[in-house]
């Protein structure tokens, strides 16, 4: 495990784990994901032309996605960043297909997926339902014990709408930050971007005329298994 990983996460809120997966690993994951999408299922988002540009509830549609966290380099990084009892709590998928790109404004990732979001609570709020799954806004203390791993299934360049982050913005809690020393996170296929949910981030459109996809498997992990007020994770895979 890189010795600078935990200090960088504490200081900047993100770290690029280079070469965690091989090109063959990425090919295999993309083939398995394509097969899972063919079976249909709630949560897969398609453009008018039929291209899959995003998906929620990935673990329900494709349970084998959980095996990604068994990769040794990633697993050691997760143990160091969130503790040995970590669990995988949500998986999303994003793409920016050529000719059908999209963008996201500056934001922080505050929502978590739970079994039931109707319970009274002094910790959780803003209940919503996303593609049939209950979500709530998590408290800062829980988000600080979480980590997101974004596996780049394609090389990420300035051409295909890379994620942009504001280093250190996670230390401001939930307060939104939209200005600072912005960093564009570019990297090779198989790299994994580790980031704290409270890090301010956004992304722009891909360049006109690009032939590049930007396929990303977005995995969220928590070092806290037991939630207060009777709440339970929708999924907690160890």
TIRO-38495 format. One line per 8 residues: number of its first residue (from 0); their letters; for each residue x, y, z of N, C-alpha, C, CB. Coordinates in Angstrom, 1 decimal. Atoms other than C-alpha are relative to their C-alpha. Glycine has a CB too. Layout:
<nodes>
NUM> A> X/Y/Z/X/Y/Z/X/Y/Z/X/Y/Z | ...
</nodes>
This chain:
<nodes>
0> XXXXXXXX> 0.8/-1.2/0.0/0.0/0.0/0.0/0.9/1.2/0.0/-0.9/0.0/1.2 | -0.9/-1.2/0.0/1.4/3.5/-0.8/0.0/0.7/1.4/-0.6/1.0/-1.0 | -0.2/-0.5/-1.4/2.7/5.1/2.4/-0.7/1.4/0.1/1.4/0.1/0.4 | 0.5/-1.3/0.0/1.3/8.5/1.3/-1.5/0.1/-0.1/0.6/0.9/-1.0 | 1.4/0.1/0.2/-2.3/7.3/0.9/-0.8/0.7/1.1/-0.4/-1.4/-0.2 | 0.8/-0.6/-1.1/-3.8/8.1/4.3/0.3/1.5/0.2/0.2/-0.8/1.3 | -0.2/-1.4/-0.1/-2.0/11.4/4.7/-0.6/0.9/-1.1/1.5/0.3/0.0 | 0.6/-0.7/1.1/-3.2/12.5/1.2/-1.5/0.1/0.2/0.4/-0.7/-1.3
8> XXXXXXXX> 1.5/0.0/-0.2/-6.8/11.5/2.0/-0.4/1.0/1.1/-0.5/-1.4/0.4 | 0.3/-0.9/-1.1/-6.7/13.4/5.3/0.2/1.5/-0.5/1.0/-0.2/1.2 | -0.3/-1.4/0.4/-5.1/16.5/3.6/-0.9/0.5/-1.2/1.4/0.1/-0.4 | 0.6/-0.4/1.3/-6.7/16.6/0.1/-1.4/-0.6/-0.1/0.9/-0.5/-1.1 | 1.3/0.6/0.2/-9.7/14.3/0.4/-0.1/-1.0/-1.2/-1.0/1.0/-0.2 | 0.0/0.9/1.1/-8.7/12.2/-2.6/1.4/-0.5/-0.2/-0.5/0.7/-1.3 | -1.3/0.6/0.3/-5.9/9.9/-3.9/-0.2/-0.9/-1.2/0.5/-0.8/1.2 | 0.1/0.9/1.2/-5.4/8.2/-7.3/0.9/-1.2/0.2/0.5/0.8/-1.2
16> XXXXXXXX> -0.7/1.3/-0.1/-4.4/4.6/-6.9/0.3/-0.5/-1.4/-0.9/-1.1/0.9 | -0.3/0.3/1.4/-2.6/3.9/-10.1/0.3/-1.5/-0.2/1.3/0.8/-0.4 | -0.3/1.3/0.4/-2.5/0.6/-11.9/-0.6/-1.1/0.9/1.4/-0.2/0.0 | 0.7/1.0/-0.9/-4.9/-1.2/-9.4/-0.5/-1.1/-0.8/-1.0/0.7/0.8 | 0.6/1.0/0.9/-6.5/-3.1/-12.3/0.6/0.0/-1.3/-1.6/0.2/-0.1 | -0.7/0.1/1.4/-5.1/-4.4/-15.6/-1.1/0.3/-1.0/0.6/-1.4/-0.1 | 0.9/-0.2/1.1/-6.6/-3.8/-19.0/-0.9/-1.2/-0.2/0.8/0.2/-1.3 | 0.8/1.2/0.1/-7.7/-7.4/-19.0/-1.1/-0.1/1.0/0.9/-1.3/0.1
24> XXXXXXXX> 1.0/-0.1/-1.1/-9.5/-6.9/-15.7/-1.2/0.9/-0.5/0.6/0.6/1.3 | 1.0/-0.9/0.5/-11.3/-3.9/-17.2/-0.9/-0.6/-1.1/0.6/1.3/-0.5 | 0.7/0.6/1.0/-12.3/-5.8/-20.3/-1.0/-1.0/0.5/0.9/-0.8/-1.0 | 0.8/1.0/-0.6/-13.7/-8.6/-18.2/-1.2/0.6/0.7/0.8/-0.9/1.0 | 1.1/-0.6/-0.7/-15.7/-6.3/-16.0/-1.0/0.7/-1.0/0.6/1.1/0.9 | 0.9/-0.6/1.0/-17.1/-4.4/-19.0/-0.9/-1.1/-0.7/0.7/0.8/-1.0 | 0.8/1.1/0.6/-18.2/-7.7/-20.6/-1.1/-0.5/0.9/0.9/-1.2/-0.5 | 1.0/0.5/-1.0/-19.9/-8.9/-17.4/-1.1/1.0/0.2/0.7/-0.3/1.3
32> XXXXXXXX> 1.0/-1.1/-0.2/-21.6/-5.5/-17.0/-0.9/0.0/-1.2/0.7/1.3/0.2 | 0.9/0.0/1.1/-22.9/-5.6/-20.5/-1.0/-1.1/0.0/0.9/0.0/-1.3 | 0.9/1.1/-0.1/-24.3/-9.0/-20.0/-1.1/0.2/1.0/0.8/-1.3/0.3 | 1.0/-0.3/-1.0/-26.0/-7.9/-16.8/-1.1/1.0/-0.5/0.7/0.6/1.3 | 1.0/-1.0/0.5/-27.6/-4.9/-18.6/-1.0/-0.6/-1.0/0.8/1.1/-0.7 | 0.9/0.6/0.9/-29.1/-7.2/-21.2/-1.2/-0.6/0.6/0.8/-1.0/-0.8 | 1.2/0.6/-0.7/-31.3/-8.8/-18.6/-1.0/1.0/0.5/0.6/-0.8/1.2 | 0.9/-1.1/-0.4/-32.9/-5.4/-17.9/0.2/0.3/1.5/-1.5/-0.4/-0.3
40> XXXXXXXX> -0.1/-0.3/-1.5/-33.7/-4.4/-14.3/-0.1/1.4/0.2/1.3/-0.6/0.5 | 0.2/-1.4/-0.4/-34.6/-1.2/-12.5/1.4/0.6/0.3/-0.9/0.1/1.2 | -1.2/-0.7/-0.4/-31.9/1.4/-12.2/0.9/0.3/-1.2/0.7/-0.7/1.0 | -0.9/-0.3/1.2/-30.3/1.3/-15.7/-0.6/1.2/-0.7/0.1/-1.3/-0.9 | 0.5/-1.2/0.7/-30.5/4.7/-17.4/0.6/0.0/-1.4/0.5/1.2/0.8 | -0.4/0.0/1.4/-30.4/4.8/-21.2/-0.4/1.3/-0.7/-0.7/-1.2/-0.7 | 0.3/-1.1/0.8/-30.3/7.6/-23.6/-1.1/-0.3/-1.0/1.3/0.5/-0.8 | 1.0/0.2/1.0/-32.9/8.1/-26.4/0.5/-1.0/-1.0/-0.4/1.3/-0.6
48> XXXXXXXX> -0.5/0.9/1.0/-30.5/6.2/-28.6/0.3/-1.4/0.5/1.3/0.5/-0.6 | -0.1/1.3/-0.6/-30.4/3.3/-26.2/1.4/-0.3/0.7/-0.1/-1.1/-1.0 | -1.3/0.2/-0.7/-26.8/3.8/-24.8/-0.2/0.1/1.5/1.0/1.1/-0.5 | 0.0/-0.1/-1.4/-26.4/3.1/-21.1/1.0/1.1/0.5/0.4/-1.4/0.7 | -0.8/-1.1/-0.5/-25.1/6.3/-19.5/0.1/0.0/1.6/-0.5/1.3/-0.5 | -0.1/0.0/-1.5/-25.7/5.4/-15.8/-0.8/-1.1/0.5/-0.5/1.3/0.6 | 0.8/1.0/-0.6/-27.1/2.9/-13.4/0.1/0.1/1.5/0.5/-1.4/-0.4 | 0.1/0.1/-1.4/-28.2/2.7/-9.8/-0.3/-1.5/0.3/-1.0/0.9/0.7
56> XXXXXXXX> 0.3/1.4/-0.4/-28.8/-0.5/-7.8/0.8/-1.0/-0.7/-1.5/-0.3/-0.2 | -0.8/0.9/0.7/-25.9/-2.1/-9.5/0.2/-1.4/0.6/1.4/0.6/-0.3 | -0.2/1.3/-0.7/-25.4/-4.8/-6.8/-1.3/-0.9/-0.2/0.3/0.3/1.4 | 1.2/0.8/0.2/-29.0/-5.9/-7.3/0.0/-0.6/-1.4/-1.3/0.8/0.2 | 0.0/0.4/1.4/-28.6/-6.2/-11.1/1.2/-0.9/-0.2/0.1/1.2/-0.9 | -1.3/0.7/0.3/-25.0/-7.5/-11.0/0.8/-0.2/1.3/0.9/0.9/-1.0 | -0.6/0.3/-1.3/-24.0/-9.0/-7.6/1.5/-0.2/0.0/-0.7/-1.2/0.7 | -1.4/0.3/0.2/-20.6/-10.0/-8.9/0.9/1.2/0.0/0.3/-0.8/-1.2
64> XXXXXXXX> -0.8/-1.3/-0.1/-19.6/-6.3/-8.9/0.7/0.1/1.3/-0.9/1.2/-0.2 | -0.6/-0.1/-1.3/-18.8/-6.8/-5.2/1.4/-0.6/0.0/-0.9/-0.7/1.0 | -1.3/0.7/0.0/-15.8/-8.9/-6.2/1.2/1.0/-0.3/0.1/-1.1/-1.0 | -1.0/-1.0/0.3/-14.0/-5.7/-7.3/0.8/0.3/1.2/-0.7/1.3/-0.6 | -0.7/-0.4/-1.2/-13.1/-4.9/-3.7/0.9/-1.1/0.5/-1.0/0.4/1.1 | -0.9/1.0/-0.4/-11.2/-8.2/-3.4/1.4/0.2/-0.7/-0.5/-1.4/-0.4 | -1.3/-0.3/0.6/-8.4/-6.8/-5.6/1.0/0.4/1.1/-0.1/1.1/-1.1 | -0.9/-0.2/-1.2/-5.4/-6.8/-3.2/0.4/1.5/0.2/1.2/-0.8/-0.2
72> XXXXXXXX> -0.4/-1.4/-0.2/-4.2/-3.2/-3.8/-1.1/0.9/0.5/0.6/0.6/-1.3 | 1.2/-0.7/-0.5/-7.7/-1.8/-3.4/-0.4/-0.4/1.4/-1.2/-0.1/-1.0 | 0.4/0.4/-1.3/-8.5/-3.9/-0.4/0.9/0.5/1.1/0.0/-1.6/0.0 | -0.9/-0.6/-1.1/-5.4/-2.8/1.5/-0.2/1.5/0.2/1.5/-0.3/-0.4 | 0.2/-1.4/-0.1/-6.1/0.8/0.7/-1.3/0.3/0.8/-0.2/0.6/-1.4 | 1.3/-0.1/-0.7/-9.7/0.4/2.0/0.2/-0.3/1.5/-1.1/-0.9/-0.6 | -0.3/0.4/-1.4/-8.5/-1.3/5.2/0.7/1.2/0.7/0.8/-1.2/0.1 | -0.7/-1.1/-0.6/-6.1/1.6/5.8/-0.9/1.3/0.2/1.2/0.3/-0.8
80> XXXXXXXX> 0.7/-1.3/0.0/-8.6/4.4/5.0/-1.3/-0.1/0.8/-0.4/0.3/-1.4 | 1.2/0.1/-0.8/-11.8/3.1/6.7/0.0/-1.1/1.0/-1.2/-0.2/-1.0 | -0.1/1.0/-1.1/-10.7/0.2/8.9/-0.3/-1.4/-0.5/-1.0/0.3/1.1 | 0.1/1.4/0.4/-10.7/-3.6/8.7/-1.4/-0.5/-0.1/0.8/-0.9/0.9 | 1.4/0.5/0.0/-14.4/-4.0/9.2/-0.9/0.7/-1.1/-0.6/0.2/1.3 | 0.8/-0.8/1.0/-15.4/-2.0/6.1/-0.9/-0.9/-0.8/1.0/0.7/-1.0 | 0.9/0.7/0.9/-18.3/-2.9/3.9/-0.4/0.8/-1.2/-1.3/-0.4/0.8 | 0.5/-0.7/1.2/-19.5/-2.1/0.4/-1.5/0.3/0.1/0.3/-0.9/-1.3
88> XXXXXXXX> 1.3/-0.4/-0.3/-22.7/-0.2/0.7/-0.8/0.5/-1.2/0.0/1.1/1.1 | 0.8/-0.4/1.2/-23.6/1.0/-2.8/1.0/0.0/-1.2/-0.6/1.5/0.2 | -0.8/-0.1/1.3/-22.4/0.7/-6.4/-0.9/0.7/-1.1/0.4/-1.5/-0.4 | 0.6/-0.8/1.1/-23.2/3.1/-9.2/0.8/-0.2/-1.3/-0.2/1.5/0.3 | -0.7/0.1/1.3/-22.2/3.1/-12.9/-0.2/1.3/-0.8/-0.3/-1.2/-0.8 | 0.1/-1.2/0.9/-21.5/6.2/-15.1/0.7/-0.2/-1.3/0.5/1.2/0.8 | -0.7/-0.1/1.3/-20.6/6.7/-18.7/-0.3/1.3/-0.6/-0.3/-1.2/-1.0 | 0.3/-1.1/0.8/-20.3/9.6/-21.0/0.2/-0.4/-1.5/0.9/1.3/0.3
96> XXXXXXXX> -0.2/0.5/1.4/-21.0/8.0/-24.4/0.3/1.1/-1.0/-1.3/-0.8/-0.4 | -0.3/-0.9/1.0/-19.6/9.7/-27.4/-1.3/0.6/-0.7/0.9/-0.6/-1.1 | 1.2/-0.6/0.5/-22.1/12.2/-28.7/-1.2/0.2/0.9/-0.4/-0.7/-1.2 | 1.1/0.0/-1.0/-24.3/11.9/-25.6/0.5/0.3/1.4/-0.8/-1.3/0.0 | -0.6/-0.3/-1.2/-22.3/13.5/-22.9/-0.9/0.8/1.0/1.3/0.9/-0.2 | 0.8/-0.7/-1.0/-23.6/15.2/-19.7/1.0/0.6/1.0/-1.0/-0.9/0.7 | -0.9/-0.6/-0.9/-22.2/17.3/-16.9/-0.7/0.1/1.4/0.3/1.5/-0.4 | 0.5/-0.1/-1.4/-22.7/17.7/-13.1/0.6/1.2/0.7/0.3/-1.3/0.9
104> XXXXXXXX> -0.5/-1.2/-0.7/-22.4/20.9/-11.0/0.7/-0.4/1.2/-1.2/1.0/0.3 | -0.7/0.3/-1.2/-20.3/21.2/-7.9/-1.0/-0.6/1.1/0.7/1.3/0.5 | 0.9/0.6/-1.0/-21.7/19.0/-5.1/0.9/-0.9/0.9/-1.1/-0.8/-0.6 | -0.6/1.0/-0.9/-20.8/16.7/-2.2/-1.0/-1.2/0.1/0.3/0.6/1.4 | 0.9/1.2/0.0/-22.2/13.1/-1.9/-0.4/-0.2/1.4/0.8/-1.2/-0.5 | 0.5/0.0/-1.4/-24.4/13.2/1.2/-1.0/-1.2/0.2/-0.7/1.3/0.3 | 1.1/1.0/-0.2/-27.0/10.4/0.5/0.6/-1.4/0.1/-0.9/0.1/-1.2 | -0.3/1.4/-0.2/-26.8/6.8/1.6/-1.3/-0.8/-0.2/0.7/-0.3/1.4
112> XXXXXXXX> 1.1/0.9/0.2/-29.0/3.8/0.7/-0.3/-0.8/1.3/0.3/-0.9/-1.2 | 0.4/0.7/-1.2/-31.0/2.3/3.6/-1.2/-0.9/-0.2/-0.3/1.0/1.1 | 1.1/1.0/0.1/-33.6/-0.4/4.2/-1.3/0.8/0.1/0.1/-1.1/1.1 | 1.2/-0.8/-0.3/-36.2/2.1/5.6/0.3/1.4/0.4/-0.9/-0.7/1.1 | -0.4/-1.3/-0.3/-36.0/5.8/5.5/-1.2/0.8/0.7/0.3/0.8/-1.2 | 1.1/-0.7/-0.7/-39.3/6.5/7.4/0.1/0.0/1.5/-1.3/-0.7/-0.4 | -0.2/0.0/-1.4/-38.0/6.0/10.9/0.4/1.3/0.5/1.1/-1.1/0.4 | -0.4/-1.3/-0.6/-37.8/9.0/13.2/1.5/0.0/0.4/-0.8/0.4/1.2
120> XXXXXXXX> -1.4/0.1/-0.2/-34.2/10.0/13.6/0.6/1.4/0.3/0.8/-0.6/-1.2 | -0.7/-1.2/-0.3/-31.9/12.7/15.1/1.3/0.1/-0.9/0.3/0.2/1.4 | -1.2/0.1/0.8/-29.1/11.6/12.7/-0.2/0.1/-1.5/0.7/-1.3/0.3 | 0.3/0.1/1.4/-30.7/11.1/9.3/-1.2/0.9/-0.4/-0.3/-1.5/-0.4 | 1.1/-0.9/0.5/-32.9/13.4/7.2/-0.1/0.0/-1.5/0.3/1.4/0.4 | 0.2/-0.2/1.5/-34.1/14.4/3.7/-0.2/-1.3/-0.7/1.2/0.7/-0.6 | 0.2/1.3/0.7/-35.6/11.0/2.8/-0.4/0.1/-1.4/-1.1/-0.8/0.8 | 0.4/0.1/1.4/-35.9/10.2/-0.9/0.0/-1.4/-0.4/1.0/0.8/-0.9
128> XXXXXXXX> 0.0/1.4/0.5/-36.4/7.1/-3.0/0.5/0.1/-1.4/-1.5/-0.6/0.0 | -0.7/0.0/1.3/-34.1/6.5/-6.0/-0.1/-1.3/-0.6/1.4/0.5/0.2 | 0.2/1.3/0.7/-35.2/3.8/-8.4/-0.4/-1.1/1.0/1.3/-0.4/-0.8 | 0.6/1.0/-0.8/-37.1/2.0/-5.7/0.8/-0.2/1.3/-0.1/-1.2/-0.7 | -0.8/0.2/-1.2/-34.4/2.2/-3.0/0.0/1.3/0.9/1.5/-0.3/-0.4 | 0.0/-1.1/-0.9/-34.8/4.4/0.1/1.3/0.6/0.3/-0.7/-0.4/1.4 | -1.3/-0.7/-0.3/-32.1/7.0/0.7/-0.3/1.1/1.1/0.6/0.6/-1.2 | 0.0/-1.1/-0.9/-31.4/9.5/3.4/1.3/0.8/0.0/-0.3/-0.5/1.5
136> XXXXXXXX> -1.2/-0.8/-0.1/-28.9/12.3/4.0/0.7/-0.5/1.3/-0.3/1.5/0.0 | -0.7/0.5/-1.1/-26.2/11.0/6.3/0.6/1.1/0.8/1.1/-1.0/-0.5 | -0.7/-1.0/-0.8/-24.6/12.9/9.2/1.5/0.1/-0.3/-0.2/-0.3/1.5 | -1.4/-0.2/0.3/-21.1/14.3/8.9/0.9/-1.1/0.6/0.5/1.3/0.5 | -0.9/1.0/-0.7/-19.6/11.8/11.4/0.0/-1.3/-0.7/-0.5/-0.2/1.5 | 0.1/1.2/0.8/-20.8/8.9/9.2/0.7/0.2/-1.3/-1.4/-0.5/-0.2 | -0.6/-0.2/1.3/-19.7/10.4/5.9/1.5/0.1/0.2/-0.5/1.3/-0.6 | -1.5/0.0/-0.2/-16.2/11.0/7.4/0.6/-1.4/0.2/0.3/0.8/1.3
144> XXXXXXXX> -0.5/1.4/-0.1/-16.0/7.2/8.0/-0.2/-0.8/-1.3/-0.7/-0.7/1.2 | 0.3/0.6/1.2/-16.8/6.5/4.4/1.0/0.3/-1.1/-1.4/0.3/-0.6 | -0.9/-0.3/1.1/-14.8/6.3/1.2/-0.6/-0.5/-1.3/1.4/-0.7/0.2 | 0.5/0.4/1.3/-15.7/6.2/-2.5/1.2/-0.5/-0.9/-0.7/1.1/-0.7 | -1.0/0.5/0.9/-13.6/4.2/-5.0/-0.6/0.0/-1.4/0.5/-1.5/0.3 | 0.5/-0.2/1.4/-14.1/5.2/-8.7/1.0/-0.7/-0.9/-0.2/1.5/-0.4 | -0.9/0.8/0.9/-12.6/2.5/-11.0/-0.2/0.5/-1.4/-0.4/-1.5/0.1 | 0.0/-0.5/1.3/-11.7/4.0/-14.3/0.0/-1.2/-1.0/1.1/1.0/-0.3
152> XXXXXXXX> 0.1/1.1/1.0/-12.8/1.4/-17.0/0.5/0.5/-1.3/-1.4/-0.6/-0.1 | -0.6/-0.6/1.1/-11.5/3.8/-19.6/1.1/1.0/0.5/-1.1/0.7/-1.0 | -0.9/-1.1/-0.4/-8.6/6.2/-19.6/-0.8/1.3/0.1/1.2/0.1/-1.1 | 0.7/-1.3/-0.3/-9.7/9.6/-18.3/0.9/1.1/-0.4/-0.5/0.1/1.4 | -0.8/-1.1/0.5/-8.4/12.6/-20.2/-0.8/1.3/0.1/0.5/-0.2/-1.4 | 0.8/-1.3/0.1/-9.4/16.3/-20.6/-1.1/-0.1/-1.1/1.0/1.1/-0.4 | 1.0/0.1/1.2/-11.3/15.1/-23.7/-1.3/-0.6/0.4/0.6/-0.9/-1.0 | 1.2/0.7/-0.3/-13.9/12.9/-21.9/-0.6/0.4/1.3/0.2/-1.5/-0.1
160> XXXXXXXX> 0.7/-0.5/-1.2/-15.1/15.1/-19.0/0.4/-0.6/1.3/-1.5/-0.3/-0.2 | -0.5/0.5/-1.3/-12.9/14.2/-16.1/-0.6/0.6/1.2/1.5/0.2/0.1 | 0.4/-0.6/-1.3/-13.9/14.7/-12.5/0.9/1.1/0.4/-0.1/-1.1/1.1 | -0.8/-1.1/-0.5/-12.8/18.0/-11.1/-0.3/0.1/1.5/-0.4/1.4/-0.7 | 0.1/0.0/-1.5/-12.2/18.3/-7.3/0.7/1.2/0.6/0.6/-1.3/0.6 | -0.6/-1.1/-0.7/-11.3/21.0/-4.8/0.7/-0.6/1.2/-1.1/1.0/0.5 | -0.8/0.6/-1.0/-8.5/19.6/-2.6/-0.3/0.7/1.4/1.4/0.0/-0.3 | 0.2/-0.5/-1.4/-9.2/20.0/1.2/-1.4/0.4/0.3/0.8/1.1/0.2
168> XXXXXXXX> 1.4/-0.4/-0.2/-12.9/20.8/0.7/-0.8/-0.9/0.9/-0.7/0.2/-1.3 | 0.7/1.0/-0.9/-13.9/17.7/2.7/0.1/0.4/1.4/0.6/-1.4/-0.2 | -0.1/-0.4/-1.4/-12.7/19.4/5.8/-1.0/1.0/0.4/1.4/0.5/0.2 | 1.1/-1.0/-0.3/-15.5/21.9/5.6/-1.3/-0.6/0.3/-0.1/0.9/-1.2 | 1.2/0.7/-0.3/-18.1/19.3/6.4/-1.0/0.1/-1.2/-0.7/0.6/1.2 | 1.0/0.0/1.1/-21.4/19.6/4.4/0.0/1.4/-0.7/-1.3/-0.3/0.6 | 0.0/-1.3/0.6/-20.8/23.3/3.6/0.5/-0.1/-1.4/0.8/1.0/0.8 | -0.4/0.1/1.4/-20.7/23.5/-0.2/1.1/1.0/-0.4/-1.2/0.2/-0.9
176> XXXXXXXX> -1.1/-0.9/0.4/-17.5/24.9/-1.7/0.1/-0.1/-1.6/1.4/-0.5/0.6 | -0.1/0.0/1.5/-17.3/25.9/-5.4/1.2/0.8/-0.5/-1.3/0.6/-0.5 | -1.1/-0.8/0.4/-14.1/27.9/-5.5/1.3/-0.5/0.7/-0.2/1.5/0.2 | -1.2/0.4/-0.6/-10.5/27.0/-4.8/1.0/-0.5/-1.1/-0.2/-1.2/1.0 | -1.1/0.5/0.9/-7.4/25.3/-6.3/-0.5/-1.3/-0.7/1.3/-0.3/0.8 | 0.6/1.1/0.7/-9.3/23.0/-8.7/1.0/-0.9/-0.6/-1.0/0.5/-1.1 | -0.8/1.0/0.6/-7.7/19.7/-9.8/-0.9/-0.8/-0.9/0.7/-0.9/1.0 | 0.7/1.0/0.9/-8.8/17.7/-12.9/0.7/-1.3/0.2/0.1/0.5/-1.5
184> XXXXXXXX> -0.5/1.4/-0.3/-8.4/14.0/-12.1/0.0/-0.8/-1.3/-0.8/-0.7/1.1 | -0.2/0.8/1.2/-7.0/12.3/-15.2/0.8/-1.2/0.4/0.6/0.8/-1.2 | -0.7/1.2/-0.3/-5.6/8.8/-15.3/-0.2/-1.0/-1.0/-0.4/-0.5/1.4 | 0.0/1.2/0.9/-5.1/5.5/-17.0/-1.2/-0.9/0.3/1.3/-0.7/0.0 | 0.9/1.1/-0.2/-7.5/2.7/-17.5/0.5/-0.9/1.1/-0.2/-0.8/-1.3 | -0.4/0.8/-1.1/-7.5/0.6/-14.3/0.4/0.7/1.2/1.1/-0.9/-0.5 | -0.3/-0.8/-1.2/-6.6/3.5/-12.0/-1.3/0.1/0.8/0.5/1.4/-0.4 | 1.1/-0.1/-0.9/-8.9/3.9/-9.0/0.2/1.4/0.8/-0.1/-1.2/1.0
192> XXXXXXXX> 0.1/-1.3/-0.8/-9.8/7.4/-7.6/-0.7/-0.3/1.3/-0.7/1.1/-0.8 | 0.6/0.1/-1.3/-10.3/7.2/-3.9/-0.4/1.4/0.5/1.0/-0.7/1.0 | 0.4/-1.3/-0.4/-12.3/10.1/-2.5/-1.0/0.0/1.2/-0.6/0.8/-1.1 | 0.9/-0.1/-1.1/-14.1/11.2/0.6/-1.3/0.6/-0.5/0.6/0.9/1.2 | 1.3/-0.5/0.5/-17.9/11.8/0.1/-0.1/1.5/0.2/-1.1/-0.7/0.7 | 0.1/-1.4/-0.3/-17.5/15.3/1.6/0.9/0.9/-0.9/0.2/0.3/1.4 | -0.9/-0.8/0.9/-15.0/16.4/-1.1/-0.9/0.6/-1.1/1.0/-0.9/-0.7 | 0.7/-0.7/1.1/-16.5/19.0/-3.5/0.5/-0.4/-1.3/0.1/1.6/0.2
200> XXXXXXXX> -0.4/0.5/1.3/-16.5/17.7/-7.0/-1.1/0.3/-1.1/0.3/-1.5/0.0 | 0.9/-0.2/1.1/-18.1/18.2/-10.4/0.6/-0.6/-1.3/-0.3/1.5/-0.3 | -0.6/0.4/1.3/-17.6/17.2/-14.1/-0.7/0.8/-1.1/0.0/-1.5/-0.2 | 0.6/-0.7/1.2/-18.1/18.9/-17.5/-0.3/-1.0/-1.1/1.0/1.1/-0.4 | 0.2/0.9/1.2/-19.1/17.6/-20.9/1.3/-0.5/-0.6/-0.9/0.8/-1.0 | -1.1/0.4/0.9/-16.8/15.6/-23.1/0.1/1.0/-1.1/-0.3/-1.5/-0.5 | -0.3/-0.9/1.2/-15.3/17.5/-26.0/-0.9/-0.5/-1.2/1.5/0.0/-0.4 | 0.8/0.3/1.2/-17.5/17.7/-29.1/0.9/-0.9/-1.0/-0.4/1.3/-0.8
208> XXXXXXXX> -0.7/0.9/1.0/-16.5/14.9/-31.6/0.9/-1.0/0.6/0.8/0.9/-0.9 | -0.8/1.1/-0.6/-14.7/12.7/-29.1/-0.6/-1.4/-0.3/0.2/0.2/1.5 | 0.4/1.4/0.1/-14.8/9.0/-29.6/0.2/-0.8/1.3/0.7/-0.7/-1.2 | -0.3/0.6/-1.3/-13.9/8.3/-26.0/-1.3/-0.2/0.9/1.1/0.8/0.7 | 0.9/0.1/-1.1/-16.2/6.8/-23.4/0.7/0.4/1.3/-0.5/-1.5/0.1 | -0.6/-0.2/-1.4/-15.8/7.6/-19.7/-0.7/-0.9/0.9/0.0/1.5/0.4 | 0.7/1.0/-0.8/-17.0/4.4/-18.1/0.6/-0.2/1.4/-0.1/-1.4/-0.7 | -0.5/0.0/-1.4/-16.7/4.4/-14.3/-0.9/-0.9/0.9/0.1/1.4/0.5
216> XXXXXXXX> 0.7/0.8/-1.1/-17.7/1.9/-11.6/0.3/0.7/1.3/0.5/-1.5/0.0 | -0.1/-0.9/-1.2/-18.4/4.0/-8.5/-0.5/-0.9/1.2/-1.0/1.2/-0.2 | 0.3/0.9/-1.1/-18.2/1.9/-5.3/0.1/0.8/1.3/0.9/-1.2/0.1 | -0.1/-0.8/-1.3/-19.0/3.4/-1.8/0.1/-1.0/1.2/-1.3/0.8/0.2 | -0.4/0.8/-1.1/-17.6/1.9/1.4/-0.2/0.7/1.3/1.4/-0.5/-0.1 | 0.1/-0.5/-1.4/-18.3/2.4/5.1/0.8/-0.8/1.0/-1.5/0.1/0.4 | -0.7/0.6/-1.1/-16.2/1.7/8.1/-0.9/-0.2/1.2/1.2/0.7/0.5 | 1.0/0.1/-1.1/-19.4/1.8/10.3/-1.1/-1.0/-0.5/-0.6/1.4/0.4
224> XXXXXXXX> 1.0/0.9/0.4/-21.7/-1.2/10.1/-1.3/0.3/0.7/0.4/-1.4/0.3 | 1.2/-0.2/-0.7/-24.2/-0.5/12.8/-0.4/1.5/0.0/0.1/-0.5/1.5 | 0.5/-1.3/0.1/-26.3/2.6/12.3/-1.0/0.3/1.2/-0.8/0.3/-1.4 | 0.8/-0.3/-1.1/-28.2/4.5/15.0/-1.5/0.1/-0.4/0.4/1.4/0.6 | 1.4/-0.2/0.2/-32.0/5.0/15.4/-0.7/-1.1/-0.7/-0.2/1.3/-0.7 | 0.6/1.1/0.6/-32.8/1.6/14.1/0.2/-0.1/-1.5/-1.5/0.0/0.2 | -0.3/0.0/1.4/-31.5/2.4/10.6/0.9/-1.2/-0.4/0.6/1.3/-0.5 | -0.8/1.0/0.5/-29.9/-0.3/8.5/0.4/0.4/-1.5/-0.7/-1.4/0.0
232> XXXXXX> -0.4/-0.2/1.4/-27.8/-0.1/5.3/-0.9/-0.9/-0.9/1.5/-0.5/-0.1 | 0.7/0.8/1.0/-29.7/-1.3/2.2/0.9/-1.2/-0.3/-0.3/0.9/-1.2 | -0.9/1.1/0.3/-26.6/-3.4/1.5/1.3/0.3/0.8/0.3/-0.1/-1.6 | -1.3/-0.1/-0.7/-23.4/-4.1/3.5/0.7/-1.2/-0.3/-0.2/0.3/1.5 | -0.7/1.2/0.5/-21.1/-6.5/1.7/1.4/0.0/0.6/0.0/-0.1/-1.5 | -1.4/0.0/-0.6/-17.9/-7.5/3.6/0.9/-0.8/-0.9/0.0/-0.6/1.4
</nodes>
